[in-house]
Amino acid sequence: MMENEVRLDLTRHDRNGLEEAIFCARKSDTQIKTILDHIYTRKRSCLLTRLNPDQYCAIASTYRSMLDYDETSQTAFFNWCAEQDGKPEVAVITAGSSDVPVAREAIRTLEYFHIKALAIFDVGVAGLWRLIERIEDIRQMPIAIVAAGMDAALPSVLGGLYPGLIVAIPTSVGYGVASGGTTALNAILASCSPGIVTVNIDNGYGAASAALRACRLVKKGVDSDQSLDAQEEVVAIRRQI
């Protein structure tokens, strides 16, 4: 019966470079076990998102020992091996400390795919000097993920200061009319800073996935430039000969 409830997409990475992430919210302990069984028997790894502490504790100790679990973001890496740290390729920025769990979901997703992030937290516009202090660091990155709740002003402000791709995450942080992130989402959609893109409310995983696609294009462009440089060098040598 459980086999009919679980059908993993194990070839997704071959199609688009992104493995299927296991969204654990509302999944039963038995469903999660069945998924991990499938992954383990096929000698694969997987990223689990929205895995709450109770679900994590319910996983059998054999599998739990194979999990790299982060309670803040409620993400876990199963049967996964880290690679040597490289240089940061994506900035992940929050307006406030309350936005950190969503930002951590984005950072952990990038980490699973071996992309290092530059984390810059609590630089919202109520204290604009905090952002200005870090703007040159942010400008070194080709992509910035920006998590902001309440009025979500930070992505718009950053859009006027930073030339790279901005992927905004409206968060469900805020009082009353913040409406669980709806106001933040609408503010980003209505931004006067052109070219900002947004994902759904609290969707750190989705923002990181967009950044991963962009990283792949950036890398492809760099590789193409290097290939052209090499070709030009060969032509120059031939002319000298």
PyMOL commands that set and color helices and strands:
alter all, ss='L'
color gray80, all
select helices_A, chain A and resi 2-5+12-16+29-41+53-58+61-64+97-112+125-139+154-159+176-189+204-240
alter helices_A, ss='H'
color red, helices_A
select strands_A, chain A and resi 22-23+46-49+67-70+75-78+90-94+117-120+143-148+165-170+197-198
alter strands_A, ss='S'
color yellow, strands_A
deselect
rebuild
show_as cartoon
